[in-house]
Amino acid sequence: MFVELDDKNFKQETSNGLKLVDFYTTWCKYCINQQSVLEELSDNGFWIGKLDCDKYQKIAQEHGVSGFPSFILFKNGKIAAQFAGYHTKSQLLNKLTGHLT
């Protein structure tokens, strides 16, 4: 399930559970290529939020995002992991499953 995040719903949406947020831009080639991998994860039941960093630069800056795509994994509102760059499905699954417990 994809959830479009913005300055109104970001804190609420990431406050509980395990939430992977994709910080992206519409012009980034790697972000565009990453989309299909994220769709597969979402289809398998992982919650994925997407934040357009061109529209919501302040949130991206607050979280130290400087490259795209960047990911932050939130667990109950706290940052559990942060990583950047294109990732394969297996790489993302490894990062997510390590935080499921």
Backbone as ProteinMPNN parsed JSONL, in Angstrom:
{"seq_chain_A": "MFVELDDKNFKQETSNGLKLVDFYTTWCKYCINQQSVLEELSDNGFWIGKLDCDKYQKIAQEHGVSGFPSFILFKNGKIAAQFAGYHTKSQLLNKLTGHLT", "coords_chain_A": {"N_chain_A": [[0.842, -1.176, 0.0], [0.689, 2.091, -0.973], [1.211, 5.279, 0.395], [0.674, 8.593, -0.076], [2.633, 11.095, 1.157], [2.657, 14.174, 2.991], [3.099, 17.543, 4.268], [1.068, 17.674, 6.097], [0.24, 15.093, 6.881], [2.483, 13.55, 7.491], [3.798, 13.106, 10.079], [1.765, 11.815, 11.538], [1.238, 9.518, 9.967], [3.633, 8.123, 10.137], [3.924, 7.453, 12.756], [3.303, 5.046, 14.12], [3.923, 1.504, 14.143], [5.726, -0.324, 11.542], [7.18, 1.508, 9.101], [8.105, 2.304, 5.883], [9.586, 4.951, 4.284], [9.799, 6.518, 1.216], [11.777, 8.889, -0.042], [11.646, 10.929, -2.663], [12.139, 12.298, -6.018], [10.477, 13.605, -8.886], [11.998, 13.828, -11.149], [14.207, 12.222, -10.957], [16.075, 9.615, -12.224], [16.797, 7.195, -10.986], [14.926, 7.077, -8.941], [12.59, 6.743, -10.402], [13.085, 4.235, -11.556], [13.169, 2.735, -9.225], [10.566, 2.548, -8.458], [9.059, 0.267, -9.417], [10.088, -1.834, -7.891], [9.322, -1.017, -5.34], [6.582, -1.145, -5.65], [6.217, -3.932, -5.83], [6.959, -4.709, -3.211], [4.992, -3.36, -1.787], [2.717, -4.655, -2.766], [3.081, -7.039, -1.486], [2.323, -6.549, 1.069], [3.763, -4.686, 2.598], [3.921, -1.525, 4.164], [4.3, 1.471, 2.531], [5.385, 4.714, 2.34], [5.372, 7.681, 0.385], [7.228, 10.51, -0.341], [7.308, 13.458, -2.007], [10.039, 15.203, -2.652], [10.516, 17.593, -3.944], [8.208, 19.037, -3.588], [7.922, 19.025, -0.82], [10.214, 20.076, 0.598], [11.1, 20.953, 3.095], [10.508, 18.905, 4.96], [12.13, 16.883, 3.956], [14.668, 18.05, 4.32], [14.695, 18.284, 7.116], [15.053, 15.653, 7.769], [17.522, 15.041, 6.851], [17.891, 14.358, 4.18], [19.67, 14.11, 1.24], [20.243, 12.988, -1.173], [18.852, 11.075, -3.898], [17.048, 8.086, -4.789], [16.07, 8.301, -1.347], [15.7, 6.566, 1.707], [13.837, 6.141, 4.681], [13.336, 4.165, 7.418], [10.852, 3.873, 9.638], [10.059, 3.005, 12.94], [7.509, 2.742, 14.993], [7.388, 5.558, 15.055], [10.017, 6.362, 15.418], [13.275, 6.7, 13.967], [14.53, 3.881, 12.499], [16.233, 2.955, 10.588], [18.234, 4.307, 7.946], [18.861, 4.954, 4.59], [20.283, 5.339, 1.305], [19.949, 5.588, -2.302], [19.483, 3.42, -5.182], [17.87, 0.312, -4.647], [17.665, -3.224, -4.788], [14.917, -5.582, -4.755], [15.474, -7.698, -2.962], [17.483, -6.551, -1.39], [16.088, -4.463, -0.124], [14.152, -5.967, 1.23], [15.782, -7.379, 3.039], [16.628, -5.268, 4.663], [14.193, -4.457, 5.729], [13.111, -6.789, 6.995], [14.834, -7.241, 9.087], [13.91, -5.595, 11.043], [11.438, -6.403, 11.867], [10.777, -7.659, 14.242]], "CA_chain_A": [[0.0, 0.0, 0.0], [1.403, 3.366, -1.031], [0.544, 6.427, 0.981], [1.325, 9.852, -0.435], [2.864, 11.871, 2.362], [2.816, 15.619, 2.832], [3.386, 18.199, 5.549], [-0.078, 17.53, 6.985], [0.034, 13.724, 7.378], [3.742, 12.829, 7.652], [4.022, 12.64, 11.459], [0.712, 10.868, 11.921], [1.382, 8.266, 9.215], [4.858, 7.411, 10.515], [4.009, 7.409, 14.221], [3.2, 3.713, 14.716], [4.196, 0.386, 13.252], [6.926, -0.293, 10.704], [6.827, 2.309, 7.932], [9.21, 2.672, 4.996], [9.273, 6.175, 3.536], [10.599, 6.775, 0.023], [11.962, 10.305, -0.345], [11.935, 10.874, -4.097], [11.796, 13.416, -6.891], [9.887, 13.122, -10.142], [12.984, 13.915, -12.233], [15.316, 11.319, -10.669], [16.013, 8.352, -12.973], [16.849, 6.078, -10.04], [13.634, 7.061, -8.249], [11.623, 6.171, -11.351], [13.383, 2.802, -11.646], [12.891, 2.128, -7.925], [9.112, 2.446, -8.306], [8.536, -1.089, -9.626], [10.492, -2.628, -6.731], [8.468, -0.603, -4.235], [5.242, -1.688, -5.917], [6.249, -5.344, -5.441], [6.938, -4.772, -1.751], [3.674, -2.915, -1.361], [1.786, -5.741, -3.093], [3.324, -8.103, -0.511], [1.827, -6.146, 2.377], [4.565, -3.691, 3.305], [3.441, -0.151, 4.095], [5.321, 2.353, 1.955], [4.988, 6.095, 2.154], [6.161, 8.365, -0.633], [7.273, 11.945, -0.127], [7.894, 14.205, -3.125], [10.961, 16.153, -2.022], [10.415, 18.906, -4.583], [7.051, 19.709, -2.985], [8.028, 19.077, 0.644], [11.644, 20.195, 0.859], [11.362, 21.157, 4.525], [10.517, 17.592, 5.618], [13.339, 16.193, 3.49], [15.806, 18.679, 4.991], [14.632, 17.929, 8.534], [15.483, 14.262, 7.913], [18.871, 14.913, 6.32], [17.889, 13.774, 2.844], [20.465, 14.908, 0.311], [20.322, 12.272, -2.443], [17.601, 10.395, -4.242], [16.064, 8.022, -3.721], [16.502, 8.059, 0.03], [14.694, 5.832, 2.464], [13.904, 6.1, 6.133], [12.469, 3.163, 7.998], [10.368, 4.302, 10.945], [9.438, 1.989, 13.777], [6.766, 3.449, 16.044], [7.708, 6.979, 15.029], [11.455, 6.62, 15.559], [14.062, 6.233, 12.834], [15.187, 2.591, 12.744], [17.286, 2.826, 9.572], [18.224, 5.332, 6.907], [19.773, 4.564, 3.524], [20.03, 6.053, 0.049], [20.315, 4.936, -3.551], [18.63, 2.361, -5.72], [18.006, -0.984, -3.974], [16.884, -4.326, -5.346], [13.884, -6.079, -3.855], [16.079, -8.484, -1.889], [18.189, -5.626, -0.495], [15.086, -3.786, 0.702], [13.564, -6.965, 2.127], [16.744, -7.618, 4.113], [16.598, -4.131, 5.576], [12.895, -4.446, 6.424], [12.883, -7.954, 7.864], [15.655, -7.101, 10.279], [13.218, -4.735, 12.01], [10.072, -6.884, 12.06], [10.526, -8.154, 15.602]], "C_chain_A": [[0.89, 1.243, 0.0], [0.558, 4.443, -0.364], [1.34, 7.65, 0.578], [1.422, 10.704, 0.822], [3.045, 13.345, 2.034], [3.051, 16.225, 4.215], [2.239, 18.079, 6.55], [-0.178, 16.134, 7.604], [1.325, 12.968, 7.71], [3.918, 12.258, 9.059], [3.005, 11.58, 11.859], [0.923, 9.515, 11.249], [2.601, 7.455, 9.652], [4.971, 7.167, 12.023], [3.881, 6.016, 14.834], [3.417, 2.629, 13.675], [5.509, 0.566, 12.501], [6.567, 0.365, 9.378], [8.081, 2.674, 7.149], [8.789, 3.89, 4.187], [10.306, 6.355, 2.435], [10.619, 8.277, -0.212], [12.453, 10.367, -1.786], [11.712, 12.221, -4.767], [11.274, 12.831, -8.197], [10.897, 13.098, -11.288], [14.148, 12.942, -12.068], [15.127, 9.971, -11.373], [15.992, 7.149, -12.032], [15.535, 5.949, -9.261], [12.569, 6.407, -9.129], [11.841, 4.67, -11.454], [13.044, 2.069, -10.348], [11.398, 1.83, -7.745], [8.592, 1.011, -8.438], [8.902, -2.011, -8.463], [9.594, -2.29, -5.537], [7.044, -1.111, -4.411], [5.168, -3.159, -5.526], [6.192, -5.5, -3.929], [5.566, -4.386, -1.207], [2.623, -3.995, -1.619], [1.919, -6.909, -2.123], [3.003, -7.662, 0.918], [2.659, -5.15, 3.154], [3.974, -2.3, 3.093], [4.584, 0.712, 3.58], [4.723, 3.731, 1.759], [5.915, 6.753, 1.144], [6.063, 9.865, -0.383], [8.01, 12.599, -1.28], [8.744, 15.335, -2.533], [10.985, 17.513, -2.714], [9.28, 19.707, -3.954], [7.243, 19.942, -1.488], [9.494, 19.069, 1.071], [11.955, 20.307, 2.35], [11.424, 19.805, 5.259], [11.775, 16.824, 5.229], [14.574, 16.754, 4.202], [15.851, 18.316, 6.465], [15.155, 16.519, 8.788], [16.836, 13.992, 7.249], [18.96, 14.281, 4.949], [18.662, 14.685, 1.901], [20.622, 14.24, -1.052], [19.05, 11.484, -2.667], [17.871, 9.114, -5.017], [16.735, 7.831, -2.376], [15.352, 7.396, 0.763], [14.94, 6.011, 3.945], [12.879, 5.072, 6.584], [12.129, 3.619, 9.415], [9.773, 3.1, 11.664], [8.839, 2.715, 14.97], [7.215, 4.898, 16.191], [9.175, 7.34, 15.153], [12.202, 6.04, 14.359], [14.807, 4.962, 13.229], [16.339, 2.382, 11.777], [17.12, 3.942, 8.558], [19.258, 4.94, 5.867], [19.346, 5.238, 2.226], [20.462, 5.215, -1.14], [19.331, 3.857, -3.96], [18.921, 1.049, -4.987], [17.144, -2.023, -4.686], [15.839, -4.751, -4.314], [14.504, -6.835, -2.687], [16.835, -7.592, -0.904], [17.202, -4.919, 0.437], [14.439, -4.753, 1.683], [14.491, -7.265, 3.302], [16.716, -6.492, 5.138], [15.303, -4.12, 6.389], [12.754, -5.587, 7.42], [13.737, -7.915, 9.129], [14.985, -6.298, 11.38], [11.808, -5.22, 12.318], [9.775, -7.328, 13.491], [10.318, -7.038, 16.591]], "O_chain_A": [[1.738, 1.411, 0.876], [-0.659, 4.5, -0.545], [2.537, 7.741, 0.853], [0.415, 10.997, 1.467], [3.517, 13.713, 0.958], [3.186, 15.506, 5.204], [2.426, 18.356, 7.735], [-0.636, 16.002, 8.739], [1.251, 11.831, 8.175], [4.159, 11.061, 9.217], [3.362, 10.564, 12.455], [0.799, 8.476, 11.898], [2.598, 6.229, 9.545], [6.013, 6.72, 12.502], [4.31, 5.816, 15.971], [3.134, 2.81, 12.491], [6.291, 1.475, 12.781], [5.749, -0.156, 8.62], [9.006, 3.28, 7.689], [7.772, 3.869, 3.494], [11.513, 6.346, 2.678], [9.593, 8.87, -0.544], [13.554, 9.909, -2.09], [11.174, 13.154, -4.171], [11.598, 11.7, -8.56], [10.676, 12.422, -12.293], [14.995, 12.847, -12.956], [14.137, 9.277, -11.143], [15.249, 6.194, -12.259], [15.091, 4.841, -8.962], [11.753, 5.618, -8.653], [10.876, 3.906, -11.44], [12.668, 0.897, -10.383], [11.025, 0.954, -6.964], [7.759, 0.588, -7.636], [8.11, -2.876, -8.089], [9.16, -3.185, -4.811], [6.378, -1.466, -3.438], [4.169, -3.596, -4.954], [5.449, -6.34, -3.422], [5.051, -5.014, -0.281], [1.743, -4.222, -0.789], [0.978, -7.685, -1.954], [3.378, -8.342, 1.874], [2.295, -4.796, 4.276], [3.576, -1.944, 1.984], [5.69, 0.69, 4.12], [3.694, 3.895, 1.103], [7.097, 6.419, 1.06], [4.973, 10.418, -0.235], [9.189, 12.331, -1.508], [8.215, 16.3, -1.982], [11.435, 18.492, -2.119], [9.386, 20.925, -3.806], [6.776, 20.946, -0.95], [9.947, 18.184, 1.797], [12.979, 19.8, 2.807], [12.307, 19.596, 6.091], [12.41, 16.19, 6.072], [15.434, 15.988, 4.637], [16.927, 18.067, 7.01], [15.64, 16.217, 9.879], [17.241, 12.839, 7.106], [19.997, 13.725, 4.588], [18.358, 15.871, 1.774], [21.094, 14.876, -1.994], [18.269, 11.256, -1.742], [18.81, 9.053, -5.811], [17.828, 7.272, -2.281], [14.181, 7.64, 0.469], [16.079, 6.032, 4.411], [11.715, 5.108, 6.185], [13.003, 3.735, 10.274], [9.072, 2.284, 11.065], [9.55, 3.229, 15.834], [7.397, 5.398, 17.301], [9.54, 8.507, 15.008], [11.805, 5.014, 13.807], [15.606, 4.96, 14.165], [17.315, 1.709, 12.107], [16.022, 4.454, 8.34], [20.399, 4.627, 6.208], [18.196, 5.651, 2.072], [21.233, 4.264, -1.008], [18.47, 3.442, -3.185], [20.08, 0.717, -4.737], [16.034, -1.729, -5.129], [15.878, -4.332, -3.158], [14.104, -6.635, -1.54], [16.824, -7.858, 0.298], [17.449, -4.794, 1.636], [14.204, -4.402, 2.839], [14.032, -7.391, 4.437], [16.775, -6.74, 6.343], [15.31, -3.814, 7.581], [12.328, -5.378, 8.556], [13.369, -8.514, 10.14], [15.437, -6.315, 12.525], [11.05, -4.506, 12.975], [8.612, -7.361, 13.893], [10.097, -7.295, 17.774]]}, "name": "protein", "num_of_chains": 1, "seq": "MFVELDDKNFKQETSNGLKLVDFYTTWCKYCINQQSVLEELSDNGFWIGKLDCDKYQKIAQEHGVSGFPSFILFKNGKIAAQFAGYHTKSQLLNKLTGHLT"}
